[in-house]
Amino acid sequence: MTRQTLPPRRPNLTVATAWDGHEILVTVGFDPATGEPMEVFANAAKGGAMAATLADASVLVSIALQHGVAPDALAKSLGRVPTFTGAGMSEGPASPVGAVLEVVRGCLA
């Protein structure tokens, strides 16, 4: 697989999400020709170690996307944990990286 080079300017979408009580701001950049997500930037509102982890994970996710790995394939590879919602039990991301990938997957819908 060859990495796809992105143009200097491209469409993007910024979404606020949360994981384990931490606010996360996620920006997804899209290939202007195909509309596919090709890069991710994620920042934790509180900073610290989580912000550094999200910054590093964003690079890895972006490189995987640019090599043609589907967001669903990435998300399936990460852990899930049971979570309680008002409607009952469901599964949610086990890490903030999983929460970021849920945003990326949501951009495909």
C-alpha positions in Angstrom: 0.0 0.0 0.0 1.2 3.5 -0.9 0.4 6.4 1.3 -1.9 8.9 -0.3 -0.5 12.5 -0.3 -3.1 15.1 0.7 -3.6 18.5 -0.9 -2.5 21.5 1.3 -6.2 22.5 1.8 -9.1 20.1 2.2 -12.6 19.9 3.7 -12.8 19.1 7.4 -15.3 18.7 10.2 -14.8 19.4 13.9 -16.9 17.5 16.4 -16.9 17.5 20.2 -17.1 14.2 22.0 -16.3 12.8 25.4 -14.8 9.7 26.9 -14.8 8.8 30.6 -15.8 12.4 31.5 -13.1 14.0 29.4 -14.0 16.4 26.6 -12.3 15.6 23.3 -12.3 17.9 20.2 -11.9 15.9 17.0 -11.2 17.4 13.6 -11.5 15.0 10.6 -9.9 16.0 7.3 -11.4 14.6 4.1 -10.0 13.8 0.6 -11.7 16.4 -1.6 -12.0 14.0 -4.5 -13.6 11.1 -2.7 -15.0 12.5 0.6 -13.2 9.8 2.6 -11.7 10.7 5.9 -7.9 10.9 5.5 -6.6 12.6 8.7 -7.5 13.1 12.3 -6.6 15.7 14.9 -7.8 15.2 18.5 -7.2 17.3 21.5 -8.3 16.8 25.1 -9.7 19.9 26.8 -7.8 19.2 30.0 -4.4 18.6 28.3 -1.8 16.6 30.1 -1.0 13.0 29.3 -4.3 12.4 27.5 -3.7 15.2 25.1 -0.2 13.8 24.3 -1.7 10.3 23.8 -4.4 11.7 21.5 -1.9 13.7 19.5 0.2 10.6 18.9 -2.8 8.4 18.2 -4.0 10.9 15.7 -0.8 10.6 13.7 -1.1 6.8 13.7 -4.8 6.8 12.7 -4.1 9.4 9.9 -1.2 7.3 8.5 -3.4 4.2 8.5 -6.3 6.1 6.8 -3.8 7.4 4.2 -2.7 3.9 3.5 -6.2 2.8 2.8 -7.2 1.2 6.1 -11.0 1.6 6.6 -12.1 3.4 9.8 -14.4 0.4 10.6 -11.4 -1.9 10.4 -9.5 0.3 12.8 -12.4 0.6 15.2 -13.0 -3.1 15.2 -9.5 -3.7 16.3 -9.9 -1.6 19.5 -11.4 -2.7 22.8 -15.0 -2.1 23.8 -16.5 -2.0 27.3 -20.0 -2.3 28.7 -21.6 1.0 29.5 -24.9 2.0 31.1 -27.1 4.4 29.2 -30.6 5.6 30.0 -31.9 2.9 27.6 -29.9 0.1 29.3 -26.5 -1.5 28.7 -24.5 -1.0 25.5 -20.9 -1.1 24.5 -18.7 1.9 24.3 -15.0 2.6 23.5 -12.5 1.3 26.0 -10.1 4.2 25.4 -10.1 7.8 24.2 -8.6 6.6 20.9 -11.8 4.5 20.4 -13.9 7.5 21.0 -12.0 9.4 18.3 -12.5 6.6 15.8 -16.3 6.6 16.6 -16.3 10.2 15.4 -14.4 9.3 12.3 -16.9 6.4 11.6 -19.8 8.8 12.2 -18.5 11.0 9.4 -19.1 8.2 7.0 -22.8 8.0 7.7 
